[in-house]
Amino acid sequence: MVCMALSAELTGKQDTLENGLRSLGRVLVAYSGGIDSAFLAWAAYQTLGKEMLAVIADSASLARYQLNDAVEFAREQNIPLEIIRTQELDRPEYVRNDSARCFHCKDELFSVMSEFATANNFQAIAYGINVDDKGDFRPGQAAAVQHQVAAPLLNAGLGKEEIRSLAREAGLRIWDKPASACLSSRIEYGREVTPEALAMVEQGEDALRQMGFRQLRVRHHGDIARIEVARDEMARAMTMEMAAEFSRIFKKIGFKFVTLDLEGFRSGSMNALLTPEQIRRAG
């Protein structure tokens, strides 16, 4: 992993990351295909070779687009990959979709990964939390602590833009991949997570990508679809012709009303609806 164009500080953090990975022994990497987990999986393979294994959890909350791209990236980089099944939709506490939903999702993931690690003689599990994530509302971090999951990117002091810089320097195509999250994060808190609702979100986001939008979300508010696109794509979205196309597509999917969010895309916008007490209870 030679990156001659990097600053001394970033090169030092890269060295810390590699040393941290070596200290874990045989390691499973929780892999979703997003920039953080993809870079971590790549770095682990570069450092540990066959002593690591990327693990992606296939469930209804993972978009097929995301799964297929994650599998393809692992294939391109020769990263060993295992696809496992998780059953978070069998958990009532997950389905009810309160502010702790992400905790129950990660608890399911790390429980399944722990069983796999024990059965296959892996010594550690790692995931892609970084420095910037510590400032967000992410209840899944509490599940990672409970399961003693390692955080190599965080321990190396790496933030999101630094991870993108390292990925770009390494020539990884995912260096500028838009932020991603599970489909359940699109459903408003308090509305049950169902396979039907997840499918509606997935179909809507697939349609927006096919229309050429890059950074996007479809937020599910029952009968209402709230579309978010990046601010630099808003001008294209805000035409009468595009409005008619949005309406046609999303009503066909099953929504009764279709809206375009004038604030544009922002990660975790559903969290703005939570009260301080709900956030406190979710940890």
CYANA upper distance limits for C-alpha pairs under 8 A (distance plus 0.5 A):
  1 MET  CA     46 GLN  CA      7.80
  1 MET  CA    170 ALA  CA      7.97
  3 CYS  CA     11 THR  CA      7.96
  3 CYS  CA    166 LEU  CA      8.35
  3 CYS  CA    169 GLU  CA      6.77
  3 CYS  CA    170 ALA  CA      7.66
  5 ALA  CA    169 GLU  CA      8.09
  6 LEU  CA     10 LEU  CA      6.70
  6 LEU  CA     11 THR  CA      6.60
  6 LEU  CA    166 LEU  CA      8.45
  6 LEU  CA    169 GLU  CA      8.41
  7 SER  CA     11 THR  CA      6.59
  8 ALA  CA     12 GLY  CA      6.57
  9 GLU  CA     13 LYS  CA      6.89
 10 LEU  CA     14 GLN  CA      6.70
 10 LEU  CA    162 GLU  CA      7.82
 11 THR  CA     15 ASP  CA      6.79
 12 GLY  CA     16 THR  CA      6.75
 13 LYS  CA     17 LEU  CA      6.66
 13 LYS  CA    156 ALA  CA      5.85
 13 LYS  CA    157 GLY  CA      7.11
 13 LYS  CA    158 LEU  CA      7.35
 14 GLN  CA     18 GLU  CA      6.83
 14 GLN  CA    156 ALA  CA      7.73
 15 ASP  CA     19 ASN  CA      6.69
 16 THR  CA     20 GLY  CA      6.51
 16 THR  CA    156 ALA  CA      5.87
 17 LEU  CA     21 LEU  CA      6.71
 17 LEU  CA    152 PRO  CA      6.43
 17 LEU  CA    153 LEU  CA      6.88
 17 LEU  CA    155 ASN  CA      7.94
 17 LEU  CA    156 ALA  CA      5.66
 18 GLU  CA     22 ARG  CA      6.79
 18 GLU  CA     43 ALA  CA      7.88
 18 GLU  CA     44 ALA  CA      8.07
 18 GLU  CA     47 THR  CA      6.72
 19 ASN  CA     23 SER  CA      6.83
 20 GLY  CA     24 LEU  CA      7.29
 20 GLY  CA    152 PRO  CA      6.62
 20 GLY  CA    155 ASN  CA      8.30
 20 GLY  CA    156 ALA  CA      8.24
 21 LEU  CA     25 GLY  CA      7.95
 21 LEU  CA     44 ALA  CA      6.95
 21 LEU  CA     47 THR  CA      7.74
 21 LEU  CA     48 LEU  CA      8.09
 21 LEU  CA    152 PRO  CA      7.12
 22 ARG  CA     47 THR  CA      7.60
 22 ARG  CA     48 LEU  CA      7.28
 24 LEU  CA    123 GLN  CA      7.49
 24 LEU  CA    124 ALA  CA      6.53
 25 GLY  CA     51 GLU  CA      7.79
 25 GLY  CA    122 PHE  CA      8.33
 25 GLY  CA    123 GLN  CA      6.62
 25 GLY  CA    124 ALA  CA      7.56
 26 ARG  CA     48 LEU  CA      8.49
 26 ARG  CA     51 GLU  CA      5.34
 26 ARG  CA     52 MET  CA      6.13
 26 ARG  CA    121 ASN  CA      8.28
 26 ARG  CA    122 PHE  CA      5.48
 26 ARG  CA    123 GLN  CA      5.78
 26 ARG  CA    124 ALA  CA      6.98
 27 VAL  CA     51 GLU  CA      7.15
 27 VAL  CA     52 MET  CA      5.37
 27 VAL  CA     53 LEU  CA      7.05
 27 VAL  CA    122 PHE  CA      6.12
 27 VAL  CA    123 GLN  CA      6.41
 27 VAL  CA    124 ALA  CA      5.23
 27 VAL  CA    125 ILE  CA      5.99
 27 VAL  CA    126 ALA  CA      7.44
 28 LEU  CA     52 MET  CA      6.28
 28 LEU  CA     53 LEU  CA      5.46
 28 LEU  CA     54 ALA  CA      6.29
 28 LEU  CA     55 VAL  CA      7.08
 28 LEU  CA    113 MET  CA      8.35
 28 LEU  CA    117 ALA  CA      7.67
 28 LEU  CA    122 PHE  CA      7.30
 28 LEU  CA    124 ALA  CA      6.80
 28 LEU  CA    125 ILE  CA      5.21
 28 LEU  CA    126 ALA  CA      6.72
 29 VAL  CA     37 SER  CA      8.18
 29 VAL  CA     40 LEU  CA      8.05
 29 VAL  CA     41 ALA  CA      6.59
 29 VAL  CA     52 MET  CA      7.78
 29 VAL  CA     53 LEU  CA      6.66
 29 VAL  CA     54 ALA  CA      5.16
 29 VAL  CA     55 VAL  CA      6.42
 29 VAL  CA    125 ILE  CA      6.38
 29 VAL  CA    126 ALA  CA      5.40
 29 VAL  CA    127 TYR  CA      6.31
 30 ALA  CA     37 SER  CA      7.36
 30 ALA  CA     54 ALA  CA      6.71
 30 ALA  CA     55 VAL  CA      5.77
 30 ALA  CA     56 ILE  CA      6.80
 30 ALA  CA    125 ILE  CA      7.72
 30 ALA  CA    126 ALA  CA      6.68
 30 ALA  CA    127 TYR  CA      5.54
 30 ALA  CA    128 GLY  CA      7.90
 31 TYR  CA     37 SER  CA      5.59
 31 TYR  CA     38 ALA  CA      6.93
 31 TYR  CA     41 ALA  CA      7.43
 31 TYR  CA     54 ALA  CA      6.29
 31 TYR  CA     55 VAL  CA      5.93
 31 TYR  CA     56 ILE  CA      5.43
 31 TYR  CA     57 ALA  CA      8.31
 31 TYR  CA    127 TYR  CA      7.86
 31 TYR  CA    128 GLY  CA      8.47
 32 SER  CA     37 SER  CA      6.65
 32 SER  CA     38 ALA  CA      7.66
 32 SER  CA     56 ILE  CA      6.19
 32 SER  CA     57 ALA  CA      7.99
 32 SER  CA     66 GLN  CA      8.17
 32 SER  CA     67 LEU  CA      7.94
 32 SER  CA     70 ALA  CA      7.10
 33 GLY  CA     37 SER  CA      6.69
 33 GLY  CA     38 ALA  CA      5.66
 33 GLY  CA     66 GLN  CA      7.17
 33 GLY  CA     67 LEU  CA      7.72
 33 GLY  CA     69 ASP  CA      7.39
 33 GLY  CA     70 ALA  CA      4.74
 33 GLY  CA     71 VAL  CA      8.28
 33 GLY  CA     73 PHE  CA      8.17
 34 GLY  CA     38 ALA  CA      6.24
 34 GLY  CA     70 ALA  CA      8.26
 34 GLY  CA    174 ILE  CA      8.42
 34 GLY  CA    177 LYS  CA      7.79
 34 GLY  CA    179 ALA  CA      7.34
 34 GLY  CA    180 SER  CA      6.61
 35 ILE  CA     39 PHE  CA      6.42
 35 ILE  CA    163 ILE  CA      8.34
 35 ILE  CA    164 ARG  CA      7.83
 35 ILE  CA    174 ILE  CA      6.61
 35 ILE  CA    175 TRP  CA      6.99
 35 ILE  CA    176 ASP  CA      8.22
 35 ILE  CA    177 LYS  CA      6.83
 35 ILE  CA    179 ALA  CA      7.95
 36 ASP  CA     40 LEU  CA      6.64
 36 ASP  CA    128 GLY  CA      5.71
 36 ASP  CA    129 ILE  CA      7.74
 36 ASP  CA    130 ASN  CA      8.12
 36 ASP  CA    160 LYS  CA      8.02
 36 ASP  CA    163 ILE  CA      7.47
 37 SER  CA     41 ALA  CA      6.50
 37 SER  CA    127 TYR  CA      7.10
 37 SER  CA    128 GLY  CA      5.20
 38 ALA  CA     42 TRP  CA      6.67
 38 ALA  CA     70 ALA  CA      8.27
 38 ALA  CA    174 ILE  CA      8.28
 39 PHE  CA     43 ALA  CA      6.49
 39 PHE  CA    163 ILE  CA      7.79
 39 PHE  CA    167 ALA  CA      6.92
 40 LEU  CA     44 ALA  CA      6.47
 40 LEU  CA    127 TYR  CA      8.23
 40 LEU  CA    128 GLY  CA      6.81
 40 LEU  CA    152 PRO  CA      8.47
 40 LEU  CA    153 LEU  CA      7.79
 41 ALA  CA     45 TYR  CA      6.69
 41 ALA  CA     53 LEU  CA      8.46
 41 ALA  CA     54 ALA  CA      6.59
 41 ALA  CA     79 ILE  CA      7.79
 42 TRP  CA     46 GLN  CA      6.65
 42 TRP  CA     77 GLN  CA      7.81
 42 TRP  CA     79 ILE  CA      7.23
 43 ALA  CA     47 THR  CA      6.58
 44 ALA  CA     48 LEU  CA      6.12
 44 ALA  CA     49 GLY  CA      7.75
 44 ALA  CA     52 MET  CA      7.05
 45 TYR  CA     49 GLY  CA      5.08
 45 TYR  CA     50 LYS  CA      7.51
 45 TYR  CA     51 GLU  CA      8.37
 45 TYR  CA     52 MET  CA      6.73
 45 TYR  CA     53 LEU  CA      8.44
 45 TYR  CA     79 ILE  CA      6.70
 45 TYR  CA     80 PRO  CA      8.47
 48 LEU  CA     52 MET  CA      6.58
 50 LYS  CA     80 PRO  CA      7.77
 52 MET  CA     80 PRO  CA      7.87
 53 LEU  CA     79 ILE  CA      7.96
 53 LEU  CA     80 PRO  CA      5.74
 53 LEU  CA     81 LEU  CA      6.29
 53 LEU  CA     82 GLU  CA      7.59
 54 ALA  CA     79 ILE  CA      7.61
 54 ALA  CA     80 PRO  CA      6.53
 54 ALA  CA     81 LEU  CA      5.22
 54 ALA  CA     82 GLU  CA      6.74
 55 VAL  CA     81 LEU  CA      6.30
 55 VAL  CA     82 GLU  CA      5.37
 55 VAL  CA     83 ILE  CA      6.37
 55 VAL  CA     84 ILE  CA      7.44
 55 VAL  CA    113 MET  CA      8.41
 56 ILE  CA     81 LEU  CA      7.99
 56 ILE  CA     82 GLU  CA      6.93
 56 ILE  CA     83 ILE  CA      5.55
 56 ILE  CA     84 ILE  CA      6.75
 57 ALA  CA     62 LEU  CA      8.48
 57 ALA  CA     83 ILE  CA      6.47
 57 ALA  CA     84 ILE  CA      5.51
 57 ALA  CA     85 ARG  CA      5.99
 57 ALA  CA     86 THR  CA      6.45
 57 ALA  CA    109 LEU  CA      7.62
 58 ASP  CA     62 LEU  CA      6.84
 58 ASP  CA     67 LEU  CA      8.01
 58 ASP  CA     83 ILE  CA      7.05
 58 ASP  CA     84 ILE  CA      6.52
 58 ASP  CA     85 ARG  CA      5.58
 58 ASP  CA     86 THR  CA      6.92
 59 SER  CA     85 ARG  CA      6.73
 59 SER  CA     86 THR  CA      6.41
 59 SER  CA     87 GLN  CA      7.40
 59 SER  CA     88 GLU  CA      8.45
 60 ALA  CA     89 LEU  CA      8.46
 60 ALA  CA    195 PRO  CA      6.88
 60 ALA  CA    198 LEU  CA      7.55
 61 SER  CA    182 CYS  CA      6.12
 61 SER  CA    183 LEU  CA      5.47
 61 SER  CA    184 SER  CA      6.30
 61 SER  CA    198 LEU  CA      7.01
 62 LEU  CA     66 GLN  CA      7.28
 62 LEU  CA     67 LEU  CA      7.22
 62 LEU  CA    182 CYS  CA      6.11
 62 LEU  CA    183 LEU  CA      6.67
 63 ALA  CA     67 LEU  CA      6.77
 63 ALA  CA    182 CYS  CA      7.90
 63 ALA  CA    183 LEU  CA      7.19
 63 ALA  CA    202 GLU  CA      6.72
 64 ARG  CA     68 ASN  CA      6.43
 65 TYR  CA     69 ASP  CA      6.70
 65 TYR  CA    206 ASP  CA      8.26
 66 GLN  CA     70 ALA  CA      6.58
 67 LEU  CA     71 VAL  CA      6.70
 68 ASN  CA     72 GLU  CA      6.63
 69 ASP  CA     73 PHE  CA      6.64
 70 ALA  CA     74 ALA  CA      6.81
 71 VAL  CA     75 ARG  CA      6.72
 71 VAL  CA     81 LEU  CA      8.22
 72 GLU  CA     76 GLU  CA      6.65
 73 PHE  CA     77 GLN  CA      6.78
 74 ALA  CA     78 ASN  CA      6.31
 74 ALA  CA     79 ILE  CA      5.33
 74 ALA  CA     80 PRO  CA      7.59
 74 ALA  CA     81 LEU  CA      7.31
 75 ARG  CA     79 ILE  CA      6.88
 86 THR  CA    108 GLU  CA      7.20
 86 THR  CA    109 LEU  CA      6.83
 86 THR  CA    112 VAL  CA      7.47
 87 GLN  CA     91 ARG  CA      7.91
 87 GLN  CA    108 GLU  CA      7.67
 88 GLU  CA     94 TYR  CA      6.93
 88 GLU  CA     95 VAL  CA      8.37
 88 GLU  CA    104 HIS  CA      7.82
 88 GLU  CA    105 CYS  CA      6.34
 88 GLU  CA    108 GLU  CA      6.56
 89 LEU  CA     94 TYR  CA      7.09
 89 LEU  CA     95 VAL  CA      6.47
 89 LEU  CA    193 VAL  CA      8.15
 89 LEU  CA    194 THR  CA      8.09
 90 ASP  CA     94 TYR  CA      8.48
 90 ASP  CA     95 VAL  CA      8.19
 91 ARG  CA     95 VAL  CA      6.84
 91 ARG  CA    104 HIS  CA      8.45
 92 PRO  CA     96 ARG  CA      6.61
 93 GLU  CA     97 ASN  CA      7.65
 93 GLU  CA    101 ARG  CA      7.64
 93 GLU  CA    104 HIS  CA      7.51
 94 TYR  CA     98 ASP  CA      8.24
 94 TYR  CA    100 ALA  CA      8.38
 94 TYR  CA    101 ARG  CA      5.56
 94 TYR  CA    102 CYS  CA      8.33
 94 TYR  CA    104 HIS  CA      6.19
 94 TYR  CA    105 CYS  CA      7.27
 94 TYR  CA    193 VAL  CA      8.16
 95 VAL  CA    101 ARG  CA      8.24
 95 VAL  CA    192 GLU  CA      5.83
 95 VAL  CA    193 VAL  CA      5.37
 95 VAL  CA    194 THR  CA      7.58
 96 ARG  CA    101 ARG  CA      8.35
 96 ARG  CA    190 GLY  CA      6.88
 96 ARG  CA    191 ARG  CA      7.29
 96 ARG  CA    192 GLU  CA      5.35
 96 ARG  CA    193 VAL  CA      7.20
 97 ASN  CA    101 ARG  CA      5.78
 97 ASN  CA    188 GLU  CA      8.50
 97 ASN  CA    189 TYR  CA      5.98
 97 ASN  CA    190 GLY  CA      5.87
 97 ASN  CA    191 ARG  CA      6.76
 97 ASN  CA    192 GLU  CA      6.14
 97 ASN  CA    193 VAL  CA      6.80
 98 ASP  CA    189 TYR  CA      5.86
 98 ASP  CA    190 GLY  CA      5.96
 99 SER  CA    189 TYR  CA      7.18
 99 SER  CA    274 LEU  CA      7.86
 99 SER  CA    278 GLN  CA      6.67
 99 SER  CA    279 ILE  CA      7.10
 99 SER  CA    281 ARG  CA      8.49
 99 SER  CA    282 ALA  CA      6.26
100 ALA  CA    104 HIS  CA      7.30
100 ALA  CA    139 PRO  CA      6.61
100 ALA  CA    281 ARG  CA      8.29
100 ALA  CA    282 ALA  CA      5.16
100 ALA  CA    283 GLY  CA      8.29
101 ARG  CA    105 CYS  CA      6.85
101 ARG  CA    139 PRO  CA      8.27
102 CYS  CA    106 LYS  CA      6.72
102 CYS  CA    138 ARG  CA      7.50
102 CYS  CA    139 PRO  CA      6.08
102 CYS  CA    140 GLY  CA      5.53
103 PHE  CA    107 ASP  CA      6.46
103 PHE  CA    138 ARG  CA      8.43
103 PHE  CA    139 PRO  CA      5.39
103 PHE  CA    140 GLY  CA      4.58
103 PHE  CA    141 GLN  CA      7.80
103 PHE  CA    142 ALA  CA      7.25
103 PHE  CA    143 ALA  CA      6.19
103 PHE  CA    282 ALA  CA      8.31
104 HIS  CA    108 GLU  CA      6.64
104 HIS  CA    140 GLY  CA      7.89
104 HIS  CA    143 ALA  CA      8.16
105 CYS  CA    109 LEU  CA      6.83
105 CYS  CA    140 GLY  CA      7.74
106 LYS  CA    110 PHE  CA      6.45
106 LYS  CA    140 GLY  CA      5.81
106 LYS  CA    143 ALA  CA      6.43
106 LYS  CA    144 ALA  CA      7.63
107 ASP  CA    111 SER  CA      6.44
107 ASP  CA    140 GLY  CA      7.96
107 ASP  CA    143 ALA  CA      5.75
107 ASP  CA    144 ALA  CA      7.97
107 ASP  CA    147 HIS  CA      8.42
108 GLU  CA    112 VAL  CA      6.75
109 LEU  CA    113 MET  CA      6.64
110 PHE  CA    114 SER  CA      6.32
110 PHE  CA    143 ALA  CA      8.27
110 PHE  CA    144 ALA  CA      7.74
110 PHE  CA    147 HIS  CA      7.16
110 PHE  CA    149 VAL  CA      8.47
111 SER  CA    115 GLU  CA      6.91
111 SER  CA    147 HIS  CA      8.15
112 VAL  CA    116 PHE  CA      6.82
113 MET  CA    117 ALA  CA      6.50
113 MET  CA    125 ILE  CA      8.12
114 SER  CA    118 THR  CA      6.69
114 SER  CA    125 ILE  CA      8.09
115 GLU  CA    119 ALA  CA      6.72
116 PHE  CA    120 ASN  CA      6.59
117 ALA  CA    121 ASN  CA      6.28
117 ALA  CA    122 PHE  CA      5.17
117 ALA  CA    123 GLN  CA      7.43
117 ALA  CA    124 ALA  CA      7.95
117 ALA  CA    125 ILE  CA      8.25
118 THR  CA    122 PHE  CA      6.85
118 THR  CA    123 GLN  CA      8.35
124 ALA  CA    149 VAL  CA      7.66
124 ALA  CA    150 ALA  CA      7.72
125 ILE  CA    148 GLN  CA      8.46
125 ILE  CA    149 VAL  CA      5.73
125 ILE  CA    150 ALA  CA      6.52
126 ALA  CA    149 VAL  CA      5.87
126 ALA  CA    150 ALA  CA      4.91
126 ALA  CA    151 ALA  CA      6.21
126 ALA  CA    152 PRO  CA      7.46
127 TYR  CA    149 VAL  CA      7.42
127 TYR  CA    150 ALA  CA      6.96
127 TYR  CA    151 ALA  CA      6.17
127 TYR  CA    152 PRO  CA      8.00
128 GLY  CA    151 ALA  CA      6.93
128 GLY  CA    152 PRO  CA      7.87
128 GLY  CA    153 LEU  CA      6.83
128 GLY  CA    154 LEU  CA      8.38
129 ILE  CA    133 ASP  CA      6.67
129 ILE  CA    134 LYS  CA      8.49
129 ILE  CA    151 ALA  CA      6.60
129 ILE  CA    153 LEU  CA      6.95
129 ILE  CA    154 LEU  CA      6.50
130 ASN  CA    134 LYS  CA      7.71
130 ASN  CA    151 ALA  CA      8.19
130 ASN  CA    153 LEU  CA      5.81
130 ASN  CA    154 LEU  CA      4.87
130 ASN  CA    157 GLY  CA      7.89
130 ASN  CA    158 LEU  CA      6.41
130 ASN  CA    159 GLY  CA      5.97
130 ASN  CA    160 LYS  CA      7.21
131 VAL  CA    135 GLY  CA      8.37
131 VAL  CA    153 LEU  CA      8.17
131 VAL  CA    154 LEU  CA      5.75
131 VAL  CA    157 GLY  CA      6.62
131 VAL  CA    158 LEU  CA      6.33
131 VAL  CA    159 GLY  CA      5.33
131 VAL  CA    160 LYS  CA      7.96
132 ASP  CA    136 ASP  CA      7.91
132 ASP  CA    159 GLY  CA      5.90
132 ASP  CA    160 LYS  CA      6.84
133 ASP  CA    138 ARG  CA      8.08
134 LYS  CA    138 ARG  CA      8.46
137 PHE  CA    271 ASN  CA      8.11
137 PHE  CA    279 ILE  CA      8.06
139 PRO  CA    143 ALA  CA      7.85
139 PRO  CA    282 ALA  CA      6.53
139 PRO  CA    283 GLY  CA      6.28
140 GLY  CA    144 ALA  CA      6.99
141 GLN  CA    145 VAL  CA      6.87
142 ALA  CA    146 GLN  CA      6.80
142 ALA  CA    283 GLY  CA      7.57
143 ALA  CA    147 HIS  CA      6.73
144 ALA  CA    148 GLN  CA      6.50
144 ALA  CA    149 VAL  CA      5.58
144 ALA  CA    150 ALA  CA      8.41
145 VAL  CA    149 VAL  CA      6.66
151 ALA  CA    155 ASN  CA      6.57
152 PRO  CA    156 ALA  CA      6.62
153 LEU  CA    157 GLY  CA      6.97
153 LEU  CA    158 LEU  CA      5.98
153 LEU  CA    159 GLY  CA      8.43
154 LEU  CA    158 LEU  CA      6.32
154 LEU  CA    159 GLY  CA      8.18
158 LEU  CA    162 GLU  CA      6.51
158 LEU  CA    163 ILE  CA      6.96
159 GLY  CA    163 ILE  CA      6.75
160 LYS  CA    164 ARG  CA      6.84
161 GLU  CA    165 SER  CA      6.65
162 GLU  CA    166 LEU  CA      6.71
163 ILE  CA    167 ALA  CA      6.62
163 ILE  CA    175 TRP  CA      8.43
164 ARG  CA    168 ARG  CA      6.52
164 ARG  CA    175 TRP  CA      5.39
164 ARG  CA    176 ASP  CA      7.09
165 SER  CA    169 GLU  CA      6.62
165 SER  CA    175 TRP  CA      7.69
166 LEU  CA    170 ALA  CA      6.68
166 LEU  CA    175 TRP  CA      8.49
167 ALA  CA    171 GLY  CA      6.85
167 ALA  CA    172 LEU  CA      5.84
167 ALA  CA    173 ARG  CA      8.41
167 ALA  CA    174 ILE  CA      7.81
167 ALA  CA    175 TRP  CA      5.49
168 ARG  CA    172 LEU  CA      6.23
168 ARG  CA    173 ARG  CA      7.88
168 ARG  CA    175 TRP  CA      5.60
168 ARG  CA    176 ASP  CA      8.38
171 GLY  CA    175 TRP  CA      8.47
173 ARG  CA    177 LYS  CA      8.35
178 PRO  CA    214 ARG  CA      7.86
178 PRO  CA    215 GLN  CA      6.43
179 ALA  CA    215 GLN  CA      8.20
179 ALA  CA    267 SER  CA      8.19
181 ALA  CA    185 SER  CA      7.25
182 CYS  CA    186 ARG  CA      8.34
183 LEU  CA    187 ILE  CA      8.16
183 LEU  CA    198 LEU  CA      6.54
183 LEU  CA    201 VAL  CA      7.41
183 LEU  CA    202 GLU  CA      7.56
184 SER  CA    193 VAL  CA      7.00
184 SER  CA    198 LEU  CA      7.08
185 SER  CA    268 GLY  CA      8.14
185 SER  CA    270 MET  CA      8.13
186 ARG  CA    201 VAL  CA      7.79
186 ARG  CA    217 ARG  CA      7.76
186 ARG  CA    218 VAL  CA      6.90
186 ARG  CA    219 ARG  CA      5.10
186 ARG  CA    220 HIS  CA      6.33
186 ARG  CA    270 MET  CA      7.89
187 ILE  CA    191 ARG  CA      7.31
187 ILE  CA    193 VAL  CA      7.54
187 ILE  CA    197 ALA  CA      8.21
187 ILE  CA    219 ARG  CA      6.46
187 ILE  CA    220 HIS  CA      5.19
187 ILE  CA    221 HIS  CA      7.07
188 GLU  CA    219 ARG  CA      7.77
188 GLU  CA    220 HIS  CA      6.68
188 GLU  CA    221 HIS  CA      6.28
188 GLU  CA    270 MET  CA      6.81
189 TYR  CA    270 MET  CA      7.91
191 ARG  CA    222 GLY  CA      8.22
193 VAL  CA    197 ALA  CA      7.09
193 VAL  CA    198 LEU  CA      7.65
194 THR  CA    198 LEU  CA      6.78
195 PRO  CA    199 ALA  CA      6.57
196 GLU  CA    200 MET  CA      6.84
197 ALA  CA    201 VAL  CA      6.93
197 ALA  CA    220 HIS  CA      8.03
198 LEU  CA    202 GLU  CA      6.67
199 ALA  CA    203 GLN  CA      6.54
200 MET  CA    204 GLY  CA      6.68
200 MET  CA    253 ILE  CA      6.66
200 MET  CA    254 GLY  CA      7.72
201 VAL  CA    205 GLU  CA      6.70
201 VAL  CA    218 VAL  CA      6.33
201 VAL  CA    219 ARG  CA      7.74
201 VAL  CA    220 HIS  CA      7.29
202 GLU  CA    206 ASP  CA      6.56
203 GLN  CA    207 ALA  CA      6.70
203 GLN  CA    253 ILE  CA      7.69
204 GLY  CA    208 LEU  CA      6.87
204 GLY  CA    218 VAL  CA      6.97
204 GLY  CA    249 ILE  CA      8.12
204 GLY  CA    250 PHE  CA      7.02
204 GLY  CA    253 ILE  CA      7.81
205 GLU  CA    209 ARG  CA      6.77
205 GLU  CA    216 LEU  CA      7.73
205 GLU  CA    217 ARG  CA      7.05
205 GLU  CA    218 VAL  CA      6.58
206 ASP  CA    210 GLN  CA      6.74
207 ALA  CA    211 MET  CA      6.80
207 ALA  CA    249 ILE  CA      8.18
208 LEU  CA    212 GLY  CA      7.10
208 LEU  CA    213 PHE  CA      6.17
208 LEU  CA    216 LEU  CA      8.10
209 ARG  CA    213 PHE  CA      5.52
209 ARG  CA    214 ARG  CA      6.65
213 PHE  CA    229 VAL  CA      7.65
213 PHE  CA    233 GLU  CA      7.63
214 ARG  CA    229 VAL  CA      8.22
214 ARG  CA    230 ALA  CA      8.21
215 GLN  CA    229 VAL  CA      6.19
215 GLN  CA    230 ALA  CA      5.85
215 GLN  CA    265 PHE  CA      7.60
216 LEU  CA    227 ILE  CA      7.95
216 LEU  CA    228 GLU  CA      5.88
216 LEU  CA    229 VAL  CA      4.87
216 LEU  CA    230 ALA  CA      6.92
216 LEU  CA    265 PHE  CA      6.67
217 ARG  CA    227 ILE  CA      6.53
217 ARG  CA    228 GLU  CA      5.55
217 ARG  CA    229 VAL  CA      7.12
217 ARG  CA    265 PHE  CA      7.42
218 VAL  CA    225 ALA  CA      6.94
218 VAL  CA    226 ARG  CA      6.32
218 VAL  CA    227 ILE  CA      5.32
218 VAL  CA    228 GLU  CA      6.86
219 ARG  CA    225 ALA  CA      6.31
219 ARG  CA    226 ARG  CA      5.41
219 ARG  CA    227 ILE  CA      6.79
219 ARG  CA    228 GLU  CA      8.20
220 HIS  CA    224 ILE  CA      6.95
220 HIS  CA    225 ALA  CA      5.77
220 HIS  CA    226 ARG  CA      7.10
221 HIS  CA    225 ALA  CA      6.62
221 HIS  CA    226 ARG  CA      7.78
222 GLY  CA    255 PHE  CA      8.12
223 ASP  CA    254 GLY  CA      8.36
223 ASP  CA    255 PHE  CA      5.48
223 ASP  CA    256 LYS  CA      5.60
223 ASP  CA    257 PHE  CA      6.60
224 ILE  CA    255 PHE  CA      6.32
224 ILE  CA    256 LYS  CA      6.69
224 ILE  CA    257 PHE  CA      5.21
224 ILE  CA    258 VAL  CA      6.25
224 ILE  CA    259 THR  CA      7.73
225 ALA  CA    250 PHE  CA      7.84
225 ALA  CA    255 PHE  CA      6.76
225 ALA  CA    257 PHE  CA      6.86
225 ALA  CA    258 VAL  CA      5.45
225 ALA  CA    259 THR  CA      6.56
226 ARG  CA    258 VAL  CA      6.84
226 ARG  CA    259 THR  CA      5.37
226 ARG  CA    260 LEU  CA      6.24
226 ARG  CA    261 ASP  CA      6.68
227 ILE  CA    258 VAL  CA      8.17
227 ILE  CA    259 THR  CA      6.56
227 ILE  CA    260 LEU  CA      5.27
227 ILE  CA    261 ASP  CA      6.30
228 GLU  CA    260 LEU  CA      6.83
228 GLU  CA    261 ASP  CA      5.94
228 GLU  CA    262 LEU  CA      8.42
228 GLU  CA    263 GLU  CA      8.37
228 GLU  CA    264 GLY  CA      5.59
228 GLU  CA    265 PHE  CA      5.12
228 GLU  CA    266 ARG  CA      8.23
229 VAL  CA    233 GLU  CA      6.83
229 VAL  CA    234 MET  CA      6.96
229 VAL  CA    237 ALA  CA      8.47
229 VAL  CA    261 ASP  CA      8.46
229 VAL  CA    264 GLY  CA      5.71
229 VAL  CA    265 PHE  CA      5.29
230 ALA  CA    234 MET  CA      6.92
230 ALA  CA    264 GLY  CA      5.88
230 ALA  CA    265 PHE  CA      5.31
230 ALA  CA    266 ARG  CA      8.37
231 ARG  CA    235 ALA  CA      8.49
231 ARG  CA    263 GLU  CA      8.14
231 ARG  CA    264 GLY  CA      5.75
231 ARG  CA    265 PHE  CA      7.30
233 GLU  CA    237 ALA  CA      7.08
234 MET  CA    238 MET  CA      6.57
234 MET  CA    264 GLY  CA      7.54
235 ALA  CA    239 THR  CA      7.97
236 ARG  CA    242 MET  CA      8.13
237 ALA  CA    242 MET  CA      6.29
237 ALA  CA    243 ALA  CA      7.77
238 MET  CA    242 MET  CA      7.20
238 MET  CA    243 ALA  CA      7.42
239 THR  CA    243 ALA  CA      6.59
240 MET  CA    244 ALA  CA      6.70
241 GLU  CA    245 GLU  CA      6.90
242 MET  CA    246 PHE  CA      6.56
243 ALA  CA    247 SER  CA      6.65
244 ALA  CA    248 ARG  CA      6.67
245 GLU  CA    249 ILE  CA      6.64
246 PHE  CA    250 PHE  CA      6.53
246 PHE  CA    258 VAL  CA      7.66
247 SER  CA    251 LYS  CA      6.39
247 SER  CA    257 PHE  CA      8.18
247 SER  CA    258 VAL  CA      6.36
248 ARG  CA    252 LYS  CA      6.72
249 ILE  CA    253 ILE  CA      6.94
250 PHE  CA    254 GLY  CA      6.97
250 PHE  CA    255 PHE  CA      6.23
250 PHE  CA    256 LYS  CA      8.47
250 PHE  CA    258 VAL  CA      7.22
251 LYS  CA    255 PHE  CA      5.29
251 LYS  CA    256 LYS  CA      6.20
251 LYS  CA    257 PHE  CA      7.69
251 LYS  CA    258 VAL  CA      8.05
261 ASP  CA    265 PHE  CA      8.39
268 GLY  CA    272 ALA  CA      8.22
270 MET  CA    274 LEU  CA      8.23
274 LEU  CA    278 GLN  CA      6.49
274 LEU  CA    279 ILE  CA      7.08
275 THR  CA    279 ILE  CA      6.91
276 PRO  CA    280 ARG  CA      6.61
277 GLU  CA    281 ARG  CA      6.69
278 GLN  CA    282 ALA  CA      6.77
279 ILE  CA    283 GLY  CA      6.88
